[in-house]
Amino acid sequence: MNSKKFYLSFLLLSLLLLQGCKVNYSFTGADIGSAQTFQVNNFINNAAIVEPRVARQLTLDLQDILLNQTSLSLVNNGGDLLYEGEIVQYYVSPITATSQSTAAQNRLTIAVNVRFFNALEPEKDFEQRFSFYFDYAGANQLVGSQLDDALEVIFERITQDIFNKSLANW
């Protein structure tokens, strides 16, 4: 009977101690602290080459990853967490050549400058540049579904890097 009382007491004490913990983690490893809302301002395209839909797509993809991987709510202004920035590079460069001096393979590179503000924990604020690339055959044009694929790969990586830097402290 003594062991049952000890076990029950231990279980009750453990539950009381754990209930007092207020660290807010998600299954993705995100530490959102006491934040409840986030805001993503529209990214501006300041690159030398402007692809019209790129800035809007980045904004939406960043909102999606935050909605899907945290319990935060999206707001238009006054968010506990604020993301803003600009696309600073969008360029295509040849990475391999053929014997006829043409590009056998090209690389689209996109770089984004991001500013993150945490209204509840200002010491976590940062400004950082994130970039990634997509390689494709030199004979192909980067339009239509080829461009869609490239943007999906690039923004998946960039938004995950932004998420990790701002909420996973990686």
N, C-alpha and C positions, 0 to 999 in steps of 0.2 A: 504494500500500500504506500510505503514511503517513496518508492521510486516513481509511482504514478503522480504523487503530489509534486515531486521534484520536476518531473517532465512537464507537467501542466504549468507549474510556476515558471519554468524556463521558457516555455512557449509563449506565455502571456507577457513576460518581460521582453522577449524578443520582438513581439508584435508592437508593444508600446514604444520601444526604441526605434523601430523602423518607421512607425507612423510619424515620428517627429522629424524625420529626414525630409527636407524640402528640395532636394536636388532634382531637377527636371530633365531627365534623359529620355531619348527616344531609342527605338530598336536600331536606328542607323548610327548611334553613337553621338548624336547631336546633343550638345549642352546648350539648351535655350534659356537656362536660368529661370528667372521669373517673367521673362518676356511672354506676351500673349499675342502680339501682332507684329506684322512686318509690312514694309512698303518697298516696292521696287519702282523707282522713277524710270521713265522711258530713257533708254540708252540713246546717245546721239552718235551718228556716224561721222567722225572726223577723219576718216581714212582718205588717202589720195584717190582711190577708186571707190565709188559709192555704188553698192548694190542695194537698191531701194528697200528690200524687205529684211535685210540682215539685222538692223538695229531692233526692229519690232520683234523678230523671231528670237533674238537673244533675251529681250525683256520677258517675253512669254515663257521661254524655256527656264529662266531663272525662277520665275514665279511658280511654275509647275514643280520644280524639284523641291522648293521650300514647302509647298502645299502637300506634296506626296511623302516627304520624309520627316516632317515635323507636325506638331499639333497646332502650329501658329495659324492665325487668321490673317488674310490679306486685307489691307486697308489702303485707301487712296492718299491719306495724309495722316501725320501724327503717329506713325508706327513706332513700336519700341525698337525695332531694328530697321535700318534704312540702307538700301543698296542703290547706288547711282554710279554713272560713269559714261565712258565713251569708247567707241571702237576706234582705235588709233592706227591699226594696220589691216589692210585687206589687199593681198597681192598674190599674183601667180608667178612662179619662177620655174624654169626648167631645172630638173635635178639629174637627168641622164640624157645623153645625146645618141643619135644614130650615126652611122658612117656617112650619111648625107648632110650632116651638120644641122639636123632638125631635132626637136625635143622628142625623145622616146617616152619620157615621163615628166609630168608637171606636178607642182605642189602648190595648193592653195593654203595660205597661212593667214590666220586672223588673230589679231592681238587686241585685248580689251583692257583698258585702265578702269579699275573698280575702286570706289570709295565705299567703305562700310562704316556705319555709325550705330553704336549700341547706346541708346538713351539711358539705359539702366546701369550699364557698366562701361563707361567711356574709355577705360584702359584697354578695351578690346577693339577699339576703332583702328582701322588701317586703310591705307591706299596702296594698291599693288597692281601690277600688270600680269595678266594671264594670257597665254597663247597656246594654240594648237594648230595642226595642219591636216590636210587630206591629200593623198597622192592619187593621181589618175593618169591614164594613158595620154600621151602627147597628141595622138590623132583625134581624141575626143574634145568636144566643146563643153565647157562647164555651164550648161543651161538645163532647164527643165528638171527632170528627175535626177540627173547627175548632180546638179547643184543642190537639190533637196537632200540627197544622200550625204554630200560633203558637209552641208550645214548641220545635219543631224549628228554626224560623227564629231565634228569640231565643237559644237555647242554642248553636246553631252559631256565631253571632257572638261570644257571650260567651266560649265555650271557646277559640275561635281567638284572641281578644284576650288571654286569660290565658296561653295557650301562647306567643304572641308576646312578651308582657312577661317571662315567666319564662325562656324558653329561646332566643328569637331576639333579645332585647335591643332590641325596637322600642319 
